[in-house]
Each structure stands twice: as structure tokens, then as C-alpha cells.
């Protein structure tokens, strides 16, 4: 029954992911309970939570709808071990402890279960149980007794034995823990509540290819006019494809029989009518951005978003070498130093160490962040080389000017700040949880533009997947908002060596 359980949760996931606040959904069970007949309504599940679920999402206690939640003593012990420090995990552990304290206060006998709706949650209709009997938990044969995971597995097995009337399910973000549970014949599931999408291929790309018969099907009653200030053309079109378009989505028509290419952005949607605006061509040298020109279609789309003052939030996804960092930096420098639209560039990234953490490095915040910022230094070098006419002295002066307007900040010190008139670049955004992403994006004050860069195939954070990464979350939630845009960059532009290596290795 376990294997059949998980796909049910998956299949109704995309339909559920509306742009409203994430609806309460449990790890697979909620979907079944909705379609269940009233006759077997007593088949409420009992979910045993692993510590990593609580530390991943402190509100997970309230995400299981009518089902009950059970916390083993080992989970509470592990929470206690993780509560010290300033990291996101420590904050979440403290948040869970506060929530449990509020639930337990004046709750009556704990063994009868505490109603989760006590704290005003409308979705949580189940009860919270703590492990009160500690003596009769037999260790799992063949597994080391001292390990926390194995003790939790012992609790799940004891619950199955003592409560044959209930379906007991372990919920864990730890893949190995779930595999061990399945091997022992215990039902186990992942925590899906904050999963935005099941399959990364369904992620919004921000780019749509139009069919060749687009104009014949959409030209009826079409209006078009030119904007002399920007040199772009507007088209108001009506037709069947409009219903599936989103505001700020890029559309293009591949040229045929020598016709010019058509690249445009959806500016407005009104019922069955869409307003398309042609783009500025950043691949032409006269439109270069800080000496950089777009090398492909998607880079041109990205520069159109980055250089547009009406767009406050830009997400760029792409594999290594697609030019995400380069176009974001070039657009930032052009708008800070030439257009004076923003007064400085702030660069930050999730410091997920493949070695040591930021606290171990000597020096100021700026100096500590320097080793993480190698990618930016490489790109700055490229951008400074583009100015051939300046000579050695001119280039050194430009370098100083750039350094004075480009600040590197650590993510650990972002809380409580407000950035006004800044150009904020969040690099390696795929390593952020949805909660961290919210903390960062809500730092934006008036006149600030936020650019998120990342590659969801390179997640270094434990327990984060392509479906639950903060980057996937914001791409999905922001799509269709008039002041945000997204582009997935497709082609690598580093060198023939890098392109060939990524293909064959």
C-alpha cells in the first residue's frame, strides 16, 4: 500500500499548485482523504515526523489536515541539539520549540493528544501525540541502537504493533531513512507540502515558440503602432493562443523563407486579447550593455528584462556557462554607473561550503565573502577588458570606480535590512529554501531591483530538491506578475572546449 500512496500525492500536485498561499497538503494522505467515502473516514493516518521535516518547515505540524501527528522523544532530543546558533536550521528548531510550548500549555493530559487547531490553524484538524511510553520500544535488530534514526524506526514499528487500527506513516526528508523504513516493511513518505512541482521539466521557462501559422490565426482585427521613443512596435492580437500566455512571457517566431525574426514580450493580457511589444536588439553592437552584446536569443530576452526599469524582480535559470552572471553584472554596471538608476550593486549568495564555513575565515564581512565570489571576479575581468580605448590608466580607474559601487554582502546578516535604490544580485539561488528566499526578496525597498541567478541541477543544500528549492518556488509564484520576468538560458557560451566537455563528459 505504501508504494501506491506516493504517486497519488504526486498526480494531483500540479493542479493544486495555485498562485495562492500554499494550500495545506500532507505527505500524500490529504489527496486520498478528499476523495474518500464518509464510511471509512476513521482511516485517519498517524504521521510520525522525523526531525529534519520540522527543521525544514517549522509550520509542518499544521500541514497534515485531518490526520494526527506523532513526535518521538528522539525528535525532541535532536531539536534540542540544533537550537544554538544563527543559522536557518537553528532558527527553525527554536521556532518549532516555541510552537510546541504554546500547544502544550494548559492542554490537559498529553497522552490523549493535543488538538492542533488550538493555535488558530484552520487546516489542521488532527491531534498531536508525544511519545509517552519509553520502556517498551524494542530496538530494530541488526541496526546500531545508539543512532537517532534507528530509534525513530523502532518507535514507528512499536506504534504499528500497538495501534493496529491506525495506518502509521513515517515522514522524513532523509532519503536513506525512507529506504531503511521500506526495507523493514514500514510505510515512509517524503514531506511534499512545500514542493512546487514534481518534475523540473514542467518549470516555467519564460519563453514560448509561436507556431508558424500564428499570424494567420491571430491577425483578424489586429492593431499595430510604433513607439518612437524606444523604436519598438506594439501589436494587439486576438486568438486562441492568448489564453495560455502570461504577462512578461517572451514569444518568438522562427524565420522562414527569408522573413525577419519576430521576438516580442507579452505586455498586457485582457481576456482573449494580448498586447505584444517587440524587443530592443541587444545583439547589435550599437545597443551594447557595458561593452557586452547578447550572443543568443535567450541572452537578448534576459537583457530586455534586466534593462527595463519597470521590472523589479528577474529570475535567470541556466546551466554553467550560459552567461547568467555576466549579463546580470553588465546590466547592473550600466544602470548604476551610466544611467544612475540605482546607486549601488549588492551581490550575495548562499554560502554552502564544500569545505569550511564563513565563520572560520579571517577578516571583515566583505573579506570573508571574497572566496565565494570568484565567479563575479572572473566576470568583472571580462567586463573591464571590453573597454579597449581606455588604455592601462583608464582601465585601472574604471576598476576602482566599479569596486566602490559593488558591495559583497553575506546572507547571514540580511534580516531586518531594507535596500533602497539598489541592484541586488542573489547568486546560487537554487541553494535557498522558500523561506530564506522570502526573507531576501522582502528586503527590497522602493527603487530596488532583485536578480536571482541559479541552476537547479546544482543544488548543494541537504534535503533541498529541484522541486522544493527556493528558486523553483519564486519562478512558479511570480510568473504572470506585471513587474517580474523569468528566462531560462539554454545555450552555453563559454568556449568550444567547455561546450564540448559538457556534452560528452
C-alpha positions in Angstrom: 0.0 0.0 0.0 3.0 2.3 0.6 4.2 2.3 -3.0 0.7 3.1 -4.2 0.5 6.0 -1.8 3.2 8.3 -3.0 2.1 8.6 -6.7 -1.4 9.6 -5.6 0.1 12.6 -3.9 2.1 13.4 -6.9 -0.6 13.1 -9.5 -2.8 15.8 -8.0 0.1 18.1 -7.2 0.3 20.4 -10.3 -3.4 21.1 -10.3 -3.1 22.1 -6.7 -0.2 24.5 -7.1 -2.2 27.6 -7.5 -0.6 31.0 -7.0 -2.4 31.4 -3.7 -0.6 30.7 -0.4 0.3 27.0 -0.4 -2.8 25.0 0.5 -2.4 22.6 3.4 -1.4 19.3 2.0 0.1 16.4 3.8 2.7 14.0 2.6 0.5 12.1 0.4 -2.5 11.5 2.6 -4.6 14.7 2.1 -5.3 13.8 -1.5 -6.7 10.4 -0.6 -8.8 11.8 2.2 -10.6 14.2 0.0 -11.9 11.5 -2.3 -12.6 9.1 0.5 -16.2 8.0 1.2 -17.6 9.1 4.6 -18.0 5.4 5.5 -14.2 4.8 6.1 -13.5 8.2 7.5 -12.0 6.6 10.6 -8.9 5.7 8.4 -7.1 8.7 9.7 -3.4 8.3 9.4 -0.9 8.8 12.1 2.2 10.6 10.8 5.5 10.1 12.7 7.7 13.1 11.9 11.4 12.9 11.6 13.4 15.9 13.0 14.5 17.1 9.5 10.9 17.8 8.5 10.4 20.2 11.4 13.7 21.9 10.8 13.0 22.2 7.1 9.5 23.7 7.6 8.7 24.8 11.2 5.0 25.0 10.4 4.9 21.4 9.1 2.9 20.3 12.3 -0.1 22.1 10.8 0.2 20.7 7.3 -1.5 17.3 7.7 -5.2 18.3 7.5 -7.4 15.8 9.4 -4.6 13.4 10.2 -2.8 13.0 13.5 0.9 13.8 14.1 3.2 11.9 16.4 6.6 13.1 17.7 9.1 10.6 19.1 11.2 11.6 22.1 14.3 11.3 19.8 12.9 14.0 17.5 12.6 16.4 20.5 16.1 15.5 21.6 17.6 16.2 18.1 15.7 19.5 18.0 17.4 20.4 21.3 20.8 19.7 19.8 20.2 22.0 16.8 18.8 25.1 18.6 22.0 27.0 19.1 23.5 29.4 16.6 22.3 31.9 13.9 21.8 29.5 11.1 18.4 29.0 9.4 18.3 25.4 10.8 18.8 26.7 14.4 16.1 29.4 13.9 13.7 26.8 12.7 14.5 24.5 15.6 13.7 27.3 18.1 10.5 28.2 16.2 9.3 24.6 16.5 10.1 24.5 20.2 8.1 27.7 20.7 5.2 26.3 18.8 5.2 23.0 20.8 5.4 25.1 24.1 2.3 27.0 23.1 0.5 23.8 22.2 1.3 22.0 25.4 0.5 25.0 27.7 -2.8 24.2 29.7 -3.6 21.4 27.2 -4.7 18.8 29.7 -3.4 15.2 29.6 -0.8 14.9 26.8 -1.4 11.2 26.4 -4.9 11.9 25.0 -3.4 14.0 22.2 -3.5 17.8 21.8 -5.8 19.4 19.2 -3.6 21.1 16.6 -6.3 23.6 15.9 -5.6 25.2 19.4 -3.3 27.8 17.9 -5.9 29.0 15.4 -4.9 26.9 12.4 -8.0 26.2 10.3 -6.4 23.4 8.2 -5.0 21.3 11.0 -7.9 19.2 12.3 -5.9 16.3 13.8 -4.2 15.9 17.2 -0.6 16.0 18.3 0.8 13.0 20.2 4.1 12.7 22.0 5.9 9.5 22.8 5.0 9.0 26.4 6.0 5.3 26.8 9.7 4.8 26.6 10.3 1.4 28.0 8.5 -0.9 25.6 10.3 0.2 22.4 12.3 -2.7 21.1 15.5 -1.9 19.1 15.5 -2.8 15.4 17.5 -6.0 15.0 20.8 -5.6 13.1 20.9 -1.8 13.3 23.1 0.1 15.8 21.0 1.1 18.8 22.6 4.5 19.6 21.7 6.1 16.2 18.7 8.5 16.4 17.3 7.4 13.0 17.2 3.7 14.1 15.4 4.7 17.4 12.7 6.5 15.4 12.3 3.5 13.2 11.8 1.4 16.4 9.1 3.8 17.5 7.3 3.5 14.2 7.4 -0.3 14.4 6.1 -0.2 18.0 3.3 2.1 17.0 2.3 -0.3 14.2 2.2 -3.1 16.8 0.3 -1.2 19.4 -2.2 0.6 17.1 -3.3 -2.0 14.5 -6.4 0.2 13.9 -4.3 3.1 12.6 -2.2 3.5 9.5 1.2 4.7 10.8 3.4 6.5 8.3 6.9 7.9 8.8 7.5 11.3 7.2 11.2 12.2 6.5 13.3 14.3 4.2 16.1 11.9 4.6 16.2 9.5 1.6 18.3 6.8 3.4 15.9 6.8 6.4 13.0 6.2 4.0 14.9 3.4 2.2 15.6 1.8 5.6 12.0 2.1 6.6 10.8 0.5 3.3 13.4 -2.3 3.8 11.9 -3.0 7.2 8.3 -3.0 5.8 7.4 0.3 7.3 5.4 2.9 5.3 7.5 6.1 4.7 7.0 9.2 2.6 8.7 12.4 1.8 7.3 15.8 3.0 5.7 17.3 -0.1 3.9 20.4 1.3 6.4 23.0 0.0 7.1 21.1 -3.2 6.2 23.4 -6.0 6.4 20.9 -8.8 7.0 17.3 -9.2 9.0 17.4 -12.4 11.5 20.1 -13.1 10.7 19.8 -16.9 7.3 21.4 -16.1 9.0 24.5 -14.7 8.0 27.8 -16.4 10.8 28.8 -18.9 9.5 32.3 -19.7 10.0 31.7 -23.4 7.4 30.3 -25.9 7.9 29.5 -29.6 4.9 30.5 -31.7 3.5 28.2 -34.3 4.2 29.1 -38.0 0.5 29.8 -38.6 0.4 32.3 -35.7 -0.2 35.4 -37.8 -2.9 33.8 -40.0 -4.8 32.6 -36.9 -4.3 35.8 -34.8 -4.3 38.6 -37.4 -8.0 39.2 -37.5 -8.7 42.8 -36.2 -5.0 43.2 -35.3 -3.8 46.7 -34.4 -0.2 47.8 -34.5 1.6 51.0 -33.8 5.2 52.2 -33.2 6.7 53.7 -30.1 9.1 56.4 -31.5 10.9 56.8 -28.1 12.0 53.2 -27.9 11.9 52.2 -31.5 9.7 49.2 -30.7 6.4 48.1 -32.3 3.2 47.1 -30.5 0.8 44.5 -31.8 -2.7 44.0 -30.3 -3.7 40.4 -31.3 -6.7 38.3 -30.5 -6.8 34.5 -30.9 -6.8 31.0 -29.3 -3.2 31.1 -28.1 -3.7 34.2 -26.0 -5.4 32.2 -23.2 -2.3 30.3 -22.4 0.1 33.3 -22.4 1.4 35.1 -19.3 2.4 38.7 -18.8 6.1 39.3 -19.5 6.5 36.0 -21.3 8.7 36.1 -24.3 7.4 34.9 -27.6 9.3 34.3 -30.8 8.7 33.1 -34.4 11.5 31.2 -36.2 12.1 32.9 -39.6 11.1 31.1 -42.7 11.7 31.9 -46.4 14.0 34.8 -45.5 11.4 36.7 -43.3 12.9 38.7 -40.4 12.8 37.0 -37.0 10.0 38.1 -34.6 10.9 38.4 -31.0 8.4 40.0 -28.6 7.2 40.2 -25.0 3.6 39.9 -23.8 2.9 43.3 -22.2 -0.8 43.1 -21.3 -3.5 40.4 -21.3 -7.1 41.3 -21.5 -9.5 38.3 -22.0 -8.7 36.9 -25.4 -6.5 39.9 -26.4 -2.8 40.2 -25.9 -0.5 43.3 -26.4 2.9 42.2 -27.7 5.8 44.6 -27.9 8.9 43.9 -30.0 12.3 43.9 -28.2 15.4 46.0 -28.2 18.1 44.1 -30.0 21.0 43.8 -27.6 22.9 41.5 -30.0 23.6 44.6 -32.1 26.8 46.4 -31.1 25.2 49.9 -31.0 22.9 48.6 -28.2 25.8 47.0 -26.2 25.4 46.9 -22.4 28.8 47.9 -20.7 30.6 46.5 -23.8 28.6 43.2 -23.8 26.2 42.1 -26.6 23.8 39.3 -26.4 25.2 36.1 -28.1 21.9 34.3 -28.4 18.1 34.7 -28.3 17.7 34.0 -24.6 20.5 36.4 -23.6 18.7 39.1 -25.5 15.5 38.3 -23.7 17.4 38.4 -20.4 18.9 41.8 -21.1 15.5 43.2 -22.1 14.3 42.3 -18.6 17.4 43.4 -16.8 17.5 46.8 -18.5 13.7 47.5 -18.1 13.1 49.8 -15.0 9.5 48.6 -14.8 10.6 45.1 -13.9 11.6 44.8 -10.2 12.2 41.1 -10.0 14.1 38.9 -12.5 15.0 35.2 -12.3 17.5 33.7 -14.7 18.0 29.9 -14.7 20.6 28.2 -16.8 23.4 25.7 -16.8 27.0 26.6 -16.2 28.4 28.9 -18.9 25.1 30.3 -20.2 26.1 33.8 -19.2 23.7 34.5 -16.3 26.2 36.2 -14.1 27.8 38.2 -17.0 24.6 39.7 -18.3 23.3 40.4 -14.8 26.6 42.2 -13.8 26.8 44.1 -17.2 23.2 45.4 -16.8 23.9 46.3 -13.2 27.1 48.3 -14.0 25.4 50.1 -16.9 22.4 51.2 -14.8 24.5 52.1 -11.7 27.4 54.0 -13.4 25.9 55.2 -16.7 22.2 55.6 -16.2 22.4 56.4 -12.4 19.2 54.4 -12.0 20.4 52.6 -8.9 23.1 53.8 -6.5 25.0 50.5 -6.0 25.2 46.8 -6.8 24.9 44.4 -3.9 26.0 40.8 -4.5 25.1 38.0 -2.2 25.0 34.2 -2.4 24.2 31.2 -0.3 27.5 30.2 1.3 27.1 26.4 1.1 30.6 25.2 1.8 32.1 22.3 0.0 34.7 22.8 2.7 34.7 25.4 5.5 32.0 27.8 6.6 32.2 31.6 6.6 32.9 31.9 10.4 36.3 30.2 10.0 37.7 32.7 7.6 39.5 35.7 8.9 38.6 39.4 8.2 35.6 41.6 7.7 32.3 40.5 6.2 33.5 41.7 2.8 36.8 39.8 3.0 35.1 36.7 4.3 32.8 36.6 1.3 35.6 37.2 -1.2 36.5 33.5 -1.7 32.8 32.7 -2.5 32.8 35.4 -5.1 35.3 34.0 -7.6 32.7 33.9 -10.3 32.0 37.6 -10.0 35.7 38.5 -10.2 36.1 36.4 -13.4 33.1 38.2 -15.0 34.4 41.7 -13.9 37.6 40.9 -15.6 35.7 40.2 -18.8 33.7 43.4 -18.5 36.8 45.5 -17.9 38.6 44.1 -20.9 35.8 45.4 -23.2 36.9 49.0 -23.0 39.9 48.9 -25.4 40.1 52.7 -25.9 40.7 53.5 -22.2 44.3 52.2 -22.0 46.0 51.0 -18.9 45.3 54.0 -16.7 41.7 54.4 -17.8 41.1 50.7 -17.0 42.6 51.0 -13.5 40.4 54.0 -12.8 37.3 52.1 -14.0 38.2 49.2 -11.8 38.4 51.4 -8.8 35.0 53.0 -9.7 33.4 49.6 -10.0 34.9 48.4 -6.7 33.4 51.5 -5.0 29.9 50.7 -6.3 29.9 46.9 -5.9 29.3 45.6 -2.4 29.5 41.9 -1.4 27.2 41.0 1.5 26.7 37.8 3.4 23.2 36.4 3.6 23.5 35.7 7.3 23.2 39.4 8.1 20.3 40.3 5.8 17.4 40.1 8.3 15.8 43.4 9.2 17.5 45.4 6.4 15.8 47.4 3.7 17.6 48.1 0.4 16.5 51.4 -1.3 17.6 52.1 -4.9 19.9 49.1 -5.0 20.5 46.5 -7.7 20.6 43.2 -5.7 22.1 40.1 -7.3 21.4 36.8 -5.5 23.7 34.2 -6.9 23.4 30.4 -6.5 19.8 31.0 -5.5 19.0 27.3 -6.0 20.5 26.6 -2.6 18.0 28.7 -0.7 14.8 27.3 0.9 11.5 29.0 0.0 11.6 30.6 3.5 15.1 32.1 3.0 14.0 33.3 -0.4 11.1 35.1 1.1 13.4 36.7 3.7 15.6 38.0 1.0 13.0 39.2 -1.5 11.1 41.1 1.2 14.3 43.2 1.8 13.5 45.2 -1.3 12.6 48.9 -0.6 11.5 51.4 -3.2 13.5 51.6 -6.4 15.3 48.3 -5.9 15.7 45.6 -8.5 16.4 42.0 -7.4 18.0 39.5 -9.8 18.1 35.8 -8.9 20.6 33.5 -10.7 20.9 29.8 -10.4 21.0 26.3 -11.9 18.6 23.9 -10.3 20.7 21.0 -11.4 23.4 22.1 -9.0 21.8 22.0 -5.5 24.3 21.7 -2.7 21.9 22.0 0.3 20.9 18.8 2.0 17.1 18.0 1.9 16.5 20.5 -0.9 15.4 19.1 -4.3 14.7 20.7 -7.6 11.0 20.7 -6.8 11.4 22.3 -3.3 14.2 24.8 -4.0 13.5 28.4 -3.2 14.4 29.3 -6.8 11.8 27.0 -8.3 9.4 28.4 -5.7 9.8 32.1 -6.8 9.8 31.3 -10.5 6.5 29.5 -10.1 4.9 32.0 -7.7 6.0 35.2 -9.6 5.1 34.1 -13.1 2.5 36.3 -14.7 3.1 39.3 -12.4 3.5 42.5 -14.3 6.7 43.6 -12.6 8.6 40.4 -12.8 10.2 38.3 -15.5 11.9 35.0 -16.0 14.1 33.4 -18.7 15.8 30.0 -18.8 19.1 30.4 -20.7 19.7 27.4 -22.9 22.9 27.6 -24.7 26.4 27.6 -23.2 28.6 30.5 -24.4 31.9 29.9 -22.6 34.1 28.3 -25.2 34.1 25.4 -27.6 36.1 23.4 -25.1 33.5 23.9 -22.3 30.6 23.2 -24.6 32.1 20.0 -25.9 33.1 18.9 -22.4 29.5 19.4 -21.1 28.2 17.3 -24.0 30.5 14.3 -23.8 31.5 14.1 -20.1 
